[in-house]
């Protein structure tokens, strides 16, 4: 415990820590702060022009949305894909364009010649965007397979793949009754605070998923510059005690800082909506469950990579992981959970979707807590070996 407090004092004196916390706050404020000022939580009124969108598994809706999107991209021969999370704009050659035309013909039941009329040299869209083109002979299963064929022709990573087509195109406009139900869920289940807390965690999770790794790596490298590492090798402090103390020092200080930011926005929401309509504890609960596992993994990976390789390799690994994770989550930002390190819920409300996936979120967070502990344990074993005279470099032990 004494060593942990000593490490905390060292961290607080480190300018990199303060740079880290400032960057985290600035990012959250630039995103969530502006949204908090703009968003209004008012009861939906009859005959409004727009009540937002809602998810649906209705295949007729998915087929209509997917076909409309495919026809628009086909008409200008420009397809957006994200292979391995990287943005790519695809323009097909004559051979693949011909194959896409045949798939669209099969999906729509329209002749190949008429399909090709949708596409011309000027890149204009010949069909109206509201045109509904279906082939009733194509079953839902066949539709999915044909769309997956489109994804293959595009090289993968498109919204037409089996994995993404339902989540990407399974949306329809909310009805008035559905909008009222969602509003009442936010009032009764979320107590308003929960709805905003999820959006706060969405933005905070993005920055927490990458910035702290720089602090973890820099803190260990500071020992090398100050010749402290050699001294630590000779002291009676065990490897486990040293690493756990440093890890907890970083985790606790950053957690306190995150709770302080959560409190700042929590007070704003209480001020706007009133104490009796909100639940101030929700912000802290979401911050603890939603963000702490992400922070734990990022810090443990930073420590592990530095201990194992004596290099900032962990920064590169974390940046790649973070980038792929965030790009994947961007496709379902209104409620993307699954296996992601950075959970997404970038909309005020959508409470029912959250409630439907609550157990999945707890499992997800529990897995990442265990992963962080495992990485930390491996770090301790490696550090122990290095103290005993063995060297661990890029996965190879040497005497």
C-alpha positions as CSV (number, residue, x, y, z in Angstrom):
1,X,0.0,0.0,0.0
2,X,2.8,2.4,0.9
3,X,4.5,1.6,-2.5
4,X,1.3,2.3,-4.3
5,X,1.0,5.8,-2.7
6,X,4.6,6.5,-3.5
7,X,3.9,5.6,-7.2
8,X,0.8,7.8,-7.1
9,X,2.9,10.8,-5.9
10,X,5.4,10.1,-8.7
11,X,2.6,10.1,-11.3
12,X,1.1,13.3,-10.0
13,X,4.4,15.0,-10.4
14,X,4.8,13.7,-14.0
15,X,3.7,16.3,-16.6
16,X,2.7,13.4,-19.0
17,X,-0.1,12.5,-16.6
18,X,-1.5,16.0,-16.7
19,X,-1.2,16.2,-20.5
20,X,-3.1,12.9,-20.6
21,X,-6.0,14.0,-18.4
22,X,-6.3,17.3,-20.3
23,X,-6.4,15.5,-23.6
24,X,-9.1,13.2,-22.3
25,X,-11.2,16.1,-20.9
26,X,-10.9,18.2,-24.0
27,X,-12.0,15.3,-26.3
28,X,-15.0,14.5,-24.1
29,X,-16.0,18.1,-23.8
30,X,-15.7,18.8,-27.5
31,X,-18.0,15.8,-28.2
32,X,-20.3,15.2,-25.3
33,X,-20.3,18.7,-24.0
34,X,-21.6,20.2,-27.2
35,X,-24.2,17.4,-27.6
36,X,-25.4,18.0,-24.1
37,X,-26.0,21.6,-24.9
38,X,-27.8,20.9,-28.1
39,X,-30.0,17.8,-27.2
40,X,-33.4,18.4,-25.8
41,X,-35.5,15.6,-24.1
42,X,-39.0,16.6,-25.0
43,X,-42.1,14.4,-25.2
44,X,-42.9,13.5,-28.8
45,X,-45.9,15.3,-30.3
46,X,-48.4,13.9,-32.8
47,X,-47.8,14.6,-36.5
48,X,-44.1,15.5,-36.0
49,X,-42.1,15.3,-39.2
50,X,-39.5,12.9,-37.8
51,X,-39.4,10.7,-34.7
52,X,-36.0,9.2,-35.4
53,X,-35.1,5.6,-36.5
54,X,-35.6,2.3,-34.9
55,X,-34.0,-1.2,-35.4
56,X,-35.9,-3.9,-37.1
57,X,-35.4,-7.5,-38.2
58,X,-38.1,-7.3,-40.8
59,X,-36.6,-8.7,-44.0
60,X,-38.8,-6.6,-46.3
61,X,-37.4,-3.4,-44.7
62,X,-33.8,-4.8,-44.9
63,X,-34.2,-5.8,-48.5
64,X,-35.7,-2.4,-49.5
65,X,-33.0,-0.4,-47.8
66,X,-30.2,-2.6,-49.0
67,X,-31.4,-2.6,-52.6
68,X,-31.8,1.2,-52.6
69,X,-28.3,1.6,-51.3
70,X,-26.8,-0.9,-53.8
71,X,-28.6,0.8,-56.8
72,X,-27.3,4.2,-55.8
73,X,-23.7,2.9,-55.5
74,X,-24.0,0.9,-58.7
75,X,-25.3,3.9,-60.7
76,X,-22.1,5.8,-60.1
77,X,-19.8,2.7,-59.9
78,X,-18.5,3.9,-56.5
79,X,-18.7,1.6,-53.4
80,X,-17.7,2.3,-49.9
81,X,-16.0,-0.5,-48.0
82,X,-13.9,-0.9,-44.8
83,X,-11.5,-3.8,-45.3
84,X,-9.8,-4.4,-41.9
85,X,-11.4,-1.2,-40.7
86,X,-9.8,1.1,-43.3
87,X,-11.9,3.3,-45.5
88,X,-11.7,2.4,-49.2
89,X,-13.7,3.7,-52.2
90,X,-14.1,1.0,-54.8
91,X,-14.5,1.5,-58.6
92,X,-15.1,-1.8,-60.3
93,X,-13.5,-2.8,-63.6
94,X,-15.6,-3.9,-66.5
95,X,-15.6,-7.6,-65.6
96,X,-16.7,-7.2,-62.0
97,X,-19.2,-4.5,-62.9
98,X,-20.8,-7.0,-65.3
99,X,-21.0,-9.5,-62.4
100,X,-22.6,-6.9,-60.1
101,X,-25.1,-6.1,-62.9
102,X,-26.1,-9.8,-63.1
103,X,-26.5,-10.0,-59.3
104,X,-28.8,-6.9,-59.3
105,X,-30.7,-8.4,-62.2
106,X,-31.3,-11.6,-60.2
107,X,-32.3,-9.6,-57.1
108,X,-34.7,-7.4,-58.9
109,X,-36.1,-9.6,-61.7
110,X,-35.3,-6.9,-64.2
111,X,-33.4,-7.8,-67.4
112,X,-29.7,-7.2,-67.5
113,X,-30.1,-4.6,-70.3
114,X,-32.5,-2.5,-68.2
115,X,-30.3,-2.8,-65.2
116,X,-27.3,-1.4,-67.2
117,X,-29.5,1.6,-68.1
118,X,-29.2,2.7,-64.5
119,X,-25.6,3.4,-65.1
120,X,-24.1,5.8,-67.6
121,X,-21.0,7.7,-68.3
122,X,-22.0,10.8,-66.4
123,X,-22.7,8.8,-63.3
124,X,-26.3,10.0,-62.9
125,X,-28.9,7.8,-61.2
126,X,-31.6,6.9,-63.8
127,X,-34.0,5.2,-61.3
128,X,-35.8,7.3,-58.7
129,X,-34.5,6.8,-55.2
130,X,-38.0,5.8,-54.0
131,X,-38.2,3.0,-56.6
132,X,-38.9,-0.4,-55.0
133,X,-37.3,-3.1,-57.1
134,X,-37.9,-6.6,-55.9
135,X,-37.9,-10.1,-57.3
136,X,-40.6,-12.0,-55.4
137,X,-39.1,-15.3,-56.5
138,X,-35.9,-14.6,-54.5
139,X,-36.3,-15.9,-50.9
140,X,-34.8,-14.0,-48.0
141,X,-32.0,-16.6,-47.7
142,X,-31.2,-16.2,-51.4
143,X,-31.2,-12.5,-51.0
144,X,-28.6,-12.6,-48.2
145,X,-26.4,-15.0,-50.3
146,X,-26.6,-12.7,-53.4
147,X,-25.8,-9.7,-51.3
148,X,-22.8,-11.5,-49.8
149,X,-21.7,-12.2,-53.4
150,X,-21.7,-8.4,-53.9
151,X,-19.5,-8.1,-50.8
152,X,-17.0,-10.7,-52.3
153,X,-16.8,-8.8,-55.6
154,X,-16.0,-5.7,-53.7
155,X,-13.2,-7.4,-51.8
156,X,-15.0,-7.7,-48.5
157,X,-15.6,-5.1,-45.7
158,X,-18.8,-3.8,-47.3
159,X,-22.3,-3.3,-45.7
160,X,-23.6,-6.1,-48.0
161,X,-21.8,-8.9,-46.1
162,X,-23.8,-11.5,-44.2
163,X,-22.5,-10.1,-40.9
164,X,-23.4,-6.5,-41.5
165,X,-26.4,-6.3,-43.8
166,X,-29.1,-6.8,-41.1
167,X,-27.5,-4.3,-38.7
168,X,-26.8,-1.7,-41.4
169,X,-30.1,-1.9,-43.2
170,X,-32.4,-3.1,-40.5
171,X,-33.7,0.4,-39.7
172,X,-37.0,2.1,-40.2
173,X,-38.7,5.4,-39.1
174,X,-40.2,5.3,-35.7
175,X,-44.0,5.7,-35.3
176,X,-45.4,8.2,-32.9
177,X,-46.4,5.4,-30.5
178,X,-42.9,4.0,-30.5
179,X,-41.4,7.4,-29.9
180,X,-43.6,7.9,-26.9
181,X,-42.7,4.5,-25.6
182,X,-39.0,5.3,-25.9
183,X,-39.5,8.6,-24.2
184,X,-41.3,7.0,-21.3
185,X,-38.5,4.4,-21.0
186,X,-36.0,7.1,-20.7
187,X,-38.0,8.8,-18.0
188,X,-38.9,5.6,-16.0
189,X,-36.0,3.3,-16.5
190,X,-33.1,5.7,-17.3
191,X,-34.3,8.4,-15.0
192,X,-32.9,10.7,-17.7
193,X,-29.4,10.3,-16.2
194,X,-28.9,6.9,-17.7
195,X,-29.7,8.0,-21.2
196,X,-27.1,10.7,-21.1
197,X,-24.6,8.5,-19.1
198,X,-24.5,6.0,-22.0
199,X,-23.6,8.8,-24.5
200,X,-21.0,10.1,-22.1
201,X,-19.4,6.6,-21.9
202,X,-19.6,6.3,-25.6
203,X,-17.4,9.4,-26.2
204,X,-15.2,8.8,-23.1
205,X,-14.6,5.1,-24.2
206,X,-13.1,6.3,-27.5
207,X,-10.4,8.4,-25.9
208,X,-9.9,6.0,-22.9
209,X,-9.3,3.2,-25.4
210,X,-6.0,4.8,-26.6
211,X,-4.6,7.8,-24.7
212,X,-3.8,6.0,-21.3
213,X,-1.4,3.6,-23.1
214,X,1.0,6.5,-23.7
215,X,1.0,7.3,-20.0
216,X,1.6,3.7,-19.0
217,X,4.5,3.3,-21.4
218,X,6.1,6.7,-20.6
219,X,5.9,6.1,-16.9
220,X,8.0,2.9,-17.2
221,X,10.5,4.4,-19.6
222,X,11.0,7.2,-17.1
223,X,12.8,4.6,-14.9
224,X,15.3,3.9,-17.7
225,X,16.1,7.6,-18.1
226,X,16.5,8.1,-14.4
227,X,18.5,4.8,-13.9
228,X,15.8,3.8,-11.5
229,X,15.3,0.4,-13.2
230,X,18.6,-1.0,-12.1
231,X,18.0,0.0,-8.5
232,X,14.6,-1.6,-8.6
233,X,16.1,-4.9,-9.7
234,X,18.3,-5.0,-6.6
235,X,15.6,-4.1,-4.1
236,X,13.6,-6.5,-2.0
237,X,10.3,-5.4,-3.5
238,X,8.8,-8.3,-5.4
239,X,7.9,-8.1,-9.0
240,X,4.2,-8.7,-8.3
241,X,4.2,-5.9,-5.7
242,X,6.0,-3.4,-7.9
243,X,3.8,-4.0,-11.0
244,X,0.5,-4.2,-9.1
245,X,1.4,-1.0,-7.2
246,X,2.2,0.9,-10.4
247,X,-0.8,-0.5,-12.2
248,X,-3.2,0.4,-9.3
249,X,-1.6,3.8,-9.0
250,X,-2.3,4.6,-12.7
251,X,-5.8,3.0,-12.6
252,X,-6.9,4.7,-9.4
253,X,-5.7,8.2,-10.4
254,X,-7.3,8.0,-13.9
255,X,-10.5,6.5,-12.4
256,X,-10.7,9.4,-10.0
257,X,-10.3,11.8,-12.8
258,X,-13.0,10.1,-14.9
259,X,-15.4,10.2,-12.0
260,X,-14.7,13.9,-11.6
261,X,-15.6,14.5,-15.3
262,X,-18.7,12.3,-14.8
263,X,-19.6,14.5,-11.8
264,X,-19.2,17.7,-13.8
265,X,-21.8,16.5,-16.4
266,X,-24.0,14.8,-13.8
267,X,-24.4,18.2,-12.1
268,X,-25.4,19.8,-15.4
269,X,-28.1,17.2,-16.0
270,X,-29.4,17.6,-12.5
271,X,-29.5,21.3,-13.0
272,X,-31.4,21.0,-16.3
273,X,-33.9,18.4,-15.3
274,X,-34.1,18.6,-11.5
275,X,-33.0,16.3,-8.7
276,X,-36.4,14.4,-8.5
277,X,-36.4,13.4,-12.2
278,X,-32.9,12.1,-12.3
279,X,-30.7,9.5,-10.6
280,X,-27.3,10.9,-9.9
281,X,-25.8,7.4,-9.2
282,X,-26.4,6.2,-12.8
283,X,-23.5,8.3,-14.1
284,X,-21.1,6.7,-11.7
285,X,-22.4,3.2,-12.3
286,X,-22.1,3.5,-16.0
287,X,-18.6,5.0,-15.7
288,X,-17.5,2.1,-13.5
289,X,-19.0,-0.7,-15.5
290,X,-18.7,0.7,-19.0
291,X,-15.3,2.4,-18.9
292,X,-13.1,0.8,-16.2
293,X,-12.6,-2.6,-18.1
294,X,-11.4,-0.6,-21.1
295,X,-9.0,1.4,-19.0
296,X,-7.8,-1.7,-17.3
297,X,-6.9,-3.5,-20.5
298,X,-5.2,-0.4,-22.0
299,X,-3.0,0.1,-19.0
300,X,-2.1,-3.6,-18.6
301,X,-1.2,-3.8,-22.3
302,X,1.0,-0.7,-22.0
303,X,2.8,-2.2,-18.9
304,X,3.2,-5.6,-20.5
305,X,4.7,-4.4,-23.8
306,X,7.2,-2.2,-22.0
307,X,8.3,-4.9,-19.5
308,X,8.5,-7.6,-22.2
309,X,10.2,-5.7,-25.0
310,X,11.8,-2.6,-23.4
311,X,10.2,-0.7,-26.2
312,X,7.1,1.3,-26.8
313,X,5.7,-1.5,-29.0
314,X,2.5,-1.5,-26.9
315,X,1.6,1.9,-28.3
316,X,1.6,0.6,-31.8
317,X,-0.3,-2.6,-30.9
318,X,-2.9,-0.6,-29.0
319,X,-3.3,1.9,-31.8
320,X,-4.0,-0.8,-34.3
321,X,-6.4,-2.6,-32.0
322,X,-8.1,0.7,-31.1
323,X,-8.5,1.8,-34.7
324,X,-10.0,-1.5,-35.9
325,X,-12.3,-1.6,-32.9
326,X,-13.6,2.0,-33.3
327,X,-14.0,1.6,-37.1
328,X,-16.0,-1.6,-36.5
329,X,-18.1,0.1,-33.8
330,X,-18.8,3.1,-36.1
331,X,-21.1,0.9,-38.1
332,X,-23.5,0.5,-35.1
333,X,-22.9,3.6,-33.0
334,X,-26.5,3.8,-31.8
335,X,-25.9,0.6,-29.8
336,X,-22.9,-1.5,-30.7
337,X,-21.9,-4.0,-28.1
338,X,-20.8,-7.6,-29.0
339,X,-17.0,-8.2,-28.5
340,X,-15.8,-4.6,-28.7
341,X,-13.3,-3.2,-26.3
342,X,-14.9,0.3,-26.9
343,X,-18.7,-0.1,-26.4
344,X,-20.8,2.3,-28.6
345,X,-24.1,3.9,-27.8
346,X,-24.0,7.3,-29.5
347,X,-27.6,8.3,-29.1
348,X,-29.6,9.8,-26.2
349,X,-32.2,7.1,-25.5
350,X,-32.5,3.8,-27.5
351,X,-33.2,2.4,-24.0
352,X,-34.9,-0.8,-25.1
353,X,-31.9,-1.8,-27.2
354,X,-29.7,-1.3,-24.2
355,X,-32.0,-3.3,-21.9
356,X,-32.2,-6.1,-24.5
357,X,-28.4,-6.3,-24.6
358,X,-27.7,-5.7,-20.9
359,X,-26.5,-9.2,-20.1
360,X,-24.2,-9.2,-23.2
361,X,-22.6,-5.9,-21.9
362,X,-21.9,-7.4,-18.5
363,X,-20.3,-10.5,-20.1
364,X,-18.3,-8.3,-22.4
365,X,-17.0,-6.2,-19.5
366,X,-16.3,-9.2,-17.4
367,X,-14.2,-10.8,-20.2
368,X,-12.1,-7.7,-20.5
369,X,-11.5,-7.4,-16.8
370,X,-10.2,-11.0,-16.8
371,X,-8.1,-10.2,-19.9
372,X,-6.5,-7.3,-18.1
373,X,-5.7,-9.5,-15.1
374,X,-4.1,-12.2,-17.3
375,X,-2.0,-9.6,-19.1
376,X,-0.9,-8.2,-15.8
377,X,0.0,-11.6,-14.4
378,X,2.1,-12.4,-17.5
379,X,3.9,-9.0,-17.0
380,X,4.8,-10.0,-13.5
381,X,6.2,-13.4,-14.6
382,X,8.3,-11.7,-17.3
383,X,9.6,-9.1,-14.9
384,X,10.5,-11.8,-12.4
385,X,12.5,-13.6,-15.1
386,X,14.4,-10.5,-16.0
387,X,15.3,-9.9,-12.4
388,X,16.7,-13.4,-12.2
389,X,19.0,-12.7,-15.1
390,X,16.9,-13.9,-18.0
391,X,16.0,-11.5,-20.8
392,X,12.7,-11.5,-22.6
393,X,12.8,-9.9,-26.0
394,X,10.1,-10.2,-28.7
395,X,8.9,-13.5,-27.4
396,X,12.3,-15.2,-26.9
397,X,13.9,-16.0,-23.5
398,X,17.7,-15.7,-23.3
399,X,20.1,-16.2,-20.5
